[in-house]
Structures are given as structure tokens and as C-alpha cells.
Amino acid sequence: MAQHVLVTGGAGYIGSHACKALKAAGYVPVTFDSLVTGWEQAVKFGPFERGELADRARLDEVFAKWQPVAVMHFAALSQVGEAMKEPGKYWRGNVGASLVLIEAAVAAGCLDFVFSSTCATYGDHDGVMLDEDTPQTPLNSYGASKRAIEDMLKDFGAAHGLRSVIFRYFNVAGADPEAEVGEFHQPETHLIPLMLDAIEGKRAALTVFGTDYPTPDGTCIRDYVHVMDLVDAHVLGLKWLEAGKGSRVFCLGTGRGFSVREVIDHSRAVTNREVPIVLGDRRAGDAVKLVSGSERAIAELGWQPARSTLAQMIGDAWKWQQSGHYDR
């Protein structure tokens, strides 16, 4: 009988792609999502359970019903601008809710836990290749909340034997090449879908936030990973735990950062269209450059970010963009 994996945020962007990868790997992904930011149309690869992470009774029901062998935790608030203005929302929504989830998992005897963290836990380390040992000095409550959840997982590991694989990554891009699921947020905050919306005339222009960063072209630099590469790593992390290898932190990146202007330039080659842009001020809490290595993930998990070229990420996102979106 196939094993069940509870996927929080499985109706969201990364979570829905993870569910597809889990099904392909022989698991049954059970999506747990409130649908506040997720889309029920994205739940295509296994059962759906609607609920709030902070609702312990509801979580207990779901754990008892499906008896998952592991949790894959994606559900989170993740907008940096909002995190700067409303830190309480992030401490409650990310840390408080994750505590309820972790306690429910431990109570149910579900002790394998794969966590979606972020390179935002590092803060701004200009010119440094981020790795698992880089000091964590987050610039905002989003990064701080994710760091706190990492600490929580370690504490529950020491006290209750919870085994966790933590993945730190930054900009996830692209879409399922078969366009069964893709990236769609309301409001949209991610660079590539905003850029494609501007190309299609769905918004007047793409705003470039900050052109005075100390980078070659003045725009901030990020490491982009294809969403399908990313979720492949999560499945490998699950298998790592199944093999009894213990808790581990992995960075997921390509080691190659791209500036906002470089992403815009690449889009022209993919779409053969110009991107209308307007220039804006820097956003509070945005780091200059975040680039992550993945030597540990490559060496220990056998992970390879094979699809993580700008051409493929933009191309798959463009295909998804033209295939139609979810709606309420």
C-alpha cells in the first residue's frame, strides 16, 4: 500500500508541484490547506483536507484519518514587504501555527518532517556564497520566523526524536513543464509572473524596485531554482529520512545569481516581446545579493538542479501563463 505524506500548503505554488513529484515517486500526497492563498484546482494528485494549521483538533483528525509517514511543510506567509509592516502576523501565522503542526505530528507518532525554509534566514551577506554554516541574521520577520521554526524542529528532535530535513532556498521560478499546475498568487509578488503579466498587458508595467544597489547593473541579485528541481530535492529529503540518516540542513541553489535586469533581458529571448518597466525605490528588507551553493545537497542527496536555467524557468512559466489560471 502506498504511503501517505501530509503536505501543508499543498494547494499553493511549491506545494502543488511537490504533490505531483510525490505521486510520481509512489506516495499519496494529502494536501492540508486553508485556501486563503492556495487554489483548490491545484489539488490534483491526492486527497484534500481543508483546515487551518493553528487548529489542533482538525490536524489531529487528519493525522488519525491518513496516518501519514511524514510531513512536508510548505504553508507559510512569505511576503517580505508585509513582513516588515506586520511582524506579529508572521510570528503568529508562521511560528505559532508551525508549533501546533509539529506538536500534532509528534503526538501522532509522525516523526519525519521536511521543512521549506529560506535563504532569507541569512540576511544580507553581500558577495558571500551562502551555505549551511553561514550565520543567520535575518532582515525581517519572514526570515526570522523561518529561522525560529528551524530552531523549533531541532528542539523537538532532541526532546521527542523528531527527524527533520530543512531546505533553505530563495527564489523559486518556473512551472510544471506539462502545465498541470503553475505559479499564481493574488496578489502576485514574484518577479517572473509579474514580468510575464506585463508582457501580456495584464498589468501596465513591471516595477523594478531599486536601481542603486552595489551590483553591476544596480538591481538586486537572486539565485533562481526551477520549482521542479526544488520539489525533487524535497522527495530526496524524504527518502533521506526514511533511510534513517537523521536530521540535516541543505541549501538549494545554483551558485549563480541573476539581477532583475538580467531576468528581464532573458525574457525577451523566450517570449520575443519587450517588457514595459517603471523604476521604483528599494523595498525595505530586501538584501543586495543572495546566492546559495548546494554542494551538500549534490554530494549527500544526489540532487542536481538540471532545469534551473533562466531560459527553461521563464519558458515553463510562459507556457503555464498561456495555458490558463486557477480561479475562485
Summary of the structure (lengths in Angstrom):
residues: 328
radius of gyration: 18.8
end to end distance: 34.2
largest distance: 56.4
contacts: 1154
relative contact order: 0.15
helix: 41%
strand: 18%
